Amino acid sequence: MSEDLTTQLCSRILSLTSPWIQDNADYKKESEFLTLDSSKVRNTTGWHDKYDFEESVKQTASWYRRITNGESSLLVSQEQVTSFELKN
């Protein structure tokens, strides 16, 4: 992934390419000590994700864009949940 989540979401939702000011302060960033690891649940239950990172960003951006354009948040959410549940 060449772009981080924030950049991708802003790009997809707001059509902005560089919305953030670079912070070069010398402090430990949250991303350096928070991690998610799904290997234990994968190994013990056989669970697997249905959406990869790119699809997750795409679906999230689509939800925000549609709600911003006046669609019902309930209906958009129901549609996306149904679509998600139908994925293999």
C-alpha positions in Angstrom: 0.0 0.0 0.0 1.5 3.2 -1.1 -1.0 5.4 0.6 -2.2 5.3 4.2 -5.9 4.9 5.1 -6.5 8.6 5.8 -5.1 9.7 2.5 -7.1 7.1 0.6 -10.4 8.0 2.3 -9.9 11.7 1.7 -9.0 11.1 -1.9 -12.1 8.9 -2.5 -14.6 11.0 -0.4 -13.4 14.5 -0.9 -11.3 14.2 -4.1 -8.4 15.8 -2.2 -4.9 14.6 -2.9 -2.9 16.2 -0.1 -5.3 17.4 2.7 -2.9 17.1 5.6 -0.1 19.2 6.9 3.1 17.1 7.6 3.9 16.9 11.3 7.6 16.3 11.8 7.5 16.6 15.6 9.7 14.2 17.5 7.3 12.0 19.5 6.1 8.4 19.4 3.3 8.0 16.9 0.3 5.9 17.8 0.8 3.8 14.7 4.2 2.7 16.1 2.7 0.9 19.1 -0.8 -0.1 18.1 -1.1 -3.3 16.1 -3.8 -5.7 15.0 -3.1 -9.3 14.5 -5.8 -11.7 13.4 -3.5 -14.8 13.1 -4.8 -16.4 16.3 -8.5 -16.3 15.2 -7.5 -17.4 11.7 -5.5 -20.4 13.1 -8.1 -21.4 15.7 -11.4 -20.9 13.9 -10.5 -20.7 10.2 -11.9 -17.2 10.0 -10.9 -15.0 7.0 -11.7 -11.5 6.0 -14.1 -11.0 3.1 -12.7 -7.6 2.1 -9.1 -6.7 1.7 -7.8 -3.2 2.7 -8.6 -1.7 -0.7 -12.2 -2.9 -0.8 -12.7 -1.8 2.8 -11.6 1.7 1.9 -13.8 1.7 -1.2 -16.9 0.6 0.8 -16.3 3.1 3.5 -15.8 6.0 1.1 -18.9 4.9 -0.8 -21.0 5.0 2.3 -19.8 8.5 3.3 -20.2 9.8 -0.2 -23.7 8.5 -0.6 -24.8 9.8 2.8 -23.3 13.2 2.0 -25.3 13.2 -1.3 -28.6 12.8 0.7 -29.2 9.0 0.6 -30.7 7.4 3.7 -27.9 6.1 6.0 -30.1 3.2 7.1 -30.8 2.1 3.5 -27.2 2.5 2.4 -26.0 0.5 5.5 -28.6 -2.2 4.9 -27.5 -2.5 1.2 -23.9 -2.7 2.1 -24.5 -5.3 4.9 -26.5 -7.5 2.5 -23.8 -7.2 -0.2 -21.2 -8.1 2.4 -23.1 -11.1 3.7 -23.5 -12.5 0.1 -19.7 -12.5 -0.5 -18.1 -15.9 -0.3 
